[in-house]
Amino acid sequence: MWDKTLKKINHTTTPHHAAKLWNADDNSVILISNGINLVYRFEVNGLGKFLRMTHPNIRSYNESISAIDYQKHLFENAAPICKPVQSKSGNYIEEIIQDDLHFLAHVAEEVPGEIAHFEHEDAYFYQTWGQSLAKLHKAAKSYHPKANLHFKTWKDIWNENTTYLSAENAILKNKFNMMTEWLNTQNCTEINFGLTHGDHRPGNVLYDGKQVYSIDFDEPVYHWFIADIARPFLELSNRPFDEWKQKLDWFVHGYRSIYPINDKQLKDIHRFIQMKSIGIYLWCKNNWFEPTAPGGKPRNQWLEELEQIALK
């Protein structure tokens, strides 16, 4: 499993060796996140960078370089995101060897701001967030990957979920099957479908009071753009809709000032929220075996909450 593999990294030496390939300042490497990737912050001449490390069995070289190529295109086409950084050898990915283990490392520049959250009550924040995501999607439409690069589609991910269904109750199986039928009726058009961020949750969004930036481009997927819009609002889906409708309206208003949204899909945003919630629940239940969840909750409590959201 991925968690056991990454636990074999020697935090004392291996990330420091990797960061030096990007000219890291001495003693500046600090572990930031310990999940399906290991993320470290370091500095080069006092400026922040983020080092991400994984294992090829978790995310292959082709998947990683494909995501970086997409990220590079977005940055070069005015999307407000973190910039991928070449190593001093001119590579975007470096192989890091620790004894008989081989890890993959890549780096992005630090962007300003703090992690986004829904406690903001001002229209400007949500409108700016919507504009930021719309700029990302607009830039995505001009991206034409080379034949050797590979990206998953929503169907690939959705079909992977079927391998987890046998252990689930009849209610969730029924929800999954109904969702599958509905998804297969949705049209893909030049405007509403393309390569998305794939994990556009608040934890991957930063706000500095003026601009909203997206980070973490490990999971780009061909999907309806509305799925990226729906993803952050999953965080609010256990609250009454009236409590957050205004925030969604502000977000959509900002987004539409840059890029169009299909009205029918917008009305069905709850379905895209549920699609994501079902997928998150099934993946986490079958892949996350740490005793605590991201954020610190006990795993069992976390999974119960994810299941309830998926069933709503």
N, C-alpha and C positions, 0 to 999 in steps of 0.2 A: 504493500500500500504506500501511497505517496508520503503519508506522515512519517512512516518508519524510515523511508529512504532519506528524507531531508533531515531527520534527526541524526544522521550519521555525519553531517557536516561539522567540522571542527571550527567553532565560531572564533577561536583564538587566532587561527592562522589563515584559513581558507578564504573568507571574505576580504581580509586585508590583502592577500595575494591578488585576488581578483581586482579590487579597487585600485591597486597600484598600476594595473594595465590601463587605467584611465587617469593616471598621475595624481592619485589621492594624496592629500596632505597627511603627514605622519599622525598616527593616533586619532584620526578623525572618523573612523568607521564605527557606527553604532547600529545595533539591531533594532529595527522599527516594527516589523511584523513577522510573525511566525505562523504561516498558514500554508496554503497550497503552493505559494512561493515564499522564499525568504527574502525580505526586503531590508536593506541597510541604507542608512544615510551616511554620506561622507562629503568632504569638501575638497575643492581644488582652488587653491589661492583664496580660500575663505568663502567660495561660492558653493552652494549646496547642490549635490547630485544624489540620485537614488539608484542603488544597485539592486537588481532583482536576480535571484539565483533559483534555478530549478534543475530537475534531472530529465534527461532525454526520454525516459520511460513515462514521465508525467506530461511533458510537453516537448514534442520532437523539435529538432533543429528547424525543419521546414515550417512547422506551425509558428515557431518563434520568429523566424526571419520574415515570414509572410505578414505577421502582425506588425512588425517593425517597419516593413516597407509601406504598409497602409498608414501607420502613424506618421511616418516621414512625409508622405503625400499630404496628409491633413494639415500638418504644421506648415508646409510650404505653400498651402492654399488658404492661409489666413484663418484656419480653425483655432480657437483659443485652447490649446492643449500643451502638454509637456513635450519638449523636443527630445527625440532620441539622439544619443551622443556616440560618436565613433571613439573607439579606443585609440591609444597612441600609435597602434599598428594600422589604423584605418578600418577596423572591423566593428560592426554593430553587435556581433555576438562573439564572445571568447569562450573557448573550452577550458574549464578549470579542472585540473587533476588533483585528486587527494587520494593517495595510496592507489587502490584499484577502482576507485570511483571517478566518474567523469560527470561534471556538472556544466550547465550552460549559464553564462552571465551576460546581462546587458544593462545599459545605463540610460537614464533620462535626466534631463535638467530639472531642478526644483522649480516649481511655480509658486507664486506668492499666495497667501491666504490661509484660511482655516477650513476644516471639513464642513461641508454644507449641512444644514439642518432645517427643520420645518418650524422652528420657533420664531423665525423672522415673520413680522406682521406687515412689512411694507411691500407695496406693489413693485418697487424698483428691483428688489432682489429676484423675485420670481420672473419678472419680465426679462431681466438680464440673463437669468439661467435659461429661459426658453430661447432667447436669441443665441446664446452660446451653443446650445445643442443644435439649433437650426443651421448655424454656420458649419458645424461638423457634418451634418447630413448634406448640406449643399456642396461642400468640398468632396464628400464621398462619391457624389454622382459623376465626378470627373476622374475617378480612379479606375484604371484599367490594368489589373494585375497581369504580370507575365505568366506564361503557361505553366511555369515550374512552381508557382506559388499556389497555396491551397487554403481555402476558407470553408468552414462548415456552413450549412444552411440550417434554418430552423427545423426542417424535417429531420436532418441528421440528429440534432439534439433531442427532438421530441421522440424519435424512434428509439434512442438510447434509453429513454425513460421506461419503455415497455419491458425492459429486462428486470425492472424493479417491482413491477406490478403484482407479481404472484403472491407476495407476502402481505398485500394490502387488503383492507376490508372492502366489502361490496360497494359501499357508498363512494369511496374514492375511485374505485375502478369505473363505476358508472360516470362519475364526473370526468374522468380522463377520456372515456370513450365518447361522451357527448362533446367534449372540447375538440377531440380529433375530428369528429364529423363537421363541426363548425369551422375549424381551421381549413379544412379541405374545400370549403365553399368560398374562401376569401380570394379576391383577385390581386395579382401582382401587376402593378403598372410602373411606368417609367418614373413617375413622381413619388409613389408611396412605398416603394420597395428598393432596398439596396444594402450595401455593407454597413452595418450598424456598429456602435461601440460594443454592444453585447453585454455589458455589466455596468450600465449607467445608474448606479446607486449613489446615495449621498456620500458614502465613504470614498467614492472615486471622483468627487467633485469638490473643488476648492473655491472659496469666495474671499476676495481681498477688500471688499467694500465698493469696488468699482467694476471688476470683471469677474466672471465665473470661468474656471478652467476645468477641463476633464483630464484625468490621469488614468493609468492602468489600462493598457491596450492589449491584454493577453487573450481576450476572447471575442474578437470581431466575428460577426456572423451575418450571413445574408438573411434578412428579416424585413418585416414591415417596419418602417421608421417609427410608427406609433408604439412599437414595443419598447424602444428607448425612452419615449415620453412616459409610458406607463410605469417603467421599472422603479423610479424613485418614489412614486406615489403608493407603491406596495407598502412602504413604511407606515402609511396612514390608513391602510385598508381595514384595520380593526376598529376604526373610529367611524361615527356617523358621517355620511358624505357631506351633509350640510356644514360640518365643521371645517372642511378643507376644500369645498367647491370653489371658493373665491381664490384660493392659492393656485388651484389648477387653471382657473380662468385667466389669471395674470400670466401664468407660465405660457399658456396657449397663445395669448395675445402677443407676447414677446416673440414666440416661435414664428407666428404667422407674419410678423413684420419682416422676416427674412426668407421663410420657406413655407409652402402651402401644407395644409393638413386636410386629409379626406374627412368630410363631415360625418359620414356614416361610421368610419372607423373611430372617430373621436367619441361618438355616442356609444360605441362598443368598447371603450377603454377598459371597463371593468373586466371584460373577457380576457384582454391581454394581460391585465394584472393577475387574474387567476391562472392563466397559462404559466406565467413566470413563477407564481407561488407554488403551483403543483410541481414544476420542475425543480425548484430549489429544495422543497421538502424531500422529494424522492432522492435527489442526488446527495443531500446532506445525511439522510438516514443511512444510506448505503456506502458512504465514503468518508464521513467525518466521525472518527472514533476517539477523538480527544475527550477527556472528561469534562472539559469546559468548552463552550461555544465561543466564536468570535464576539467579543464584548463582555465575556466573563460569566454568562449564565451557565448553570449546570446543563449538560448535554440533553438529558431527558426532558427537562422543562422547556428547553429551546425547541426540541423536536415536537413536543406537544403543541406549542404555540404555532409552529410552522404548519402543522397538520390542520389546526383549526382555521388558519387563514386560507389554506388550500381548499378546504371544504366549503368555505363561505360562497 
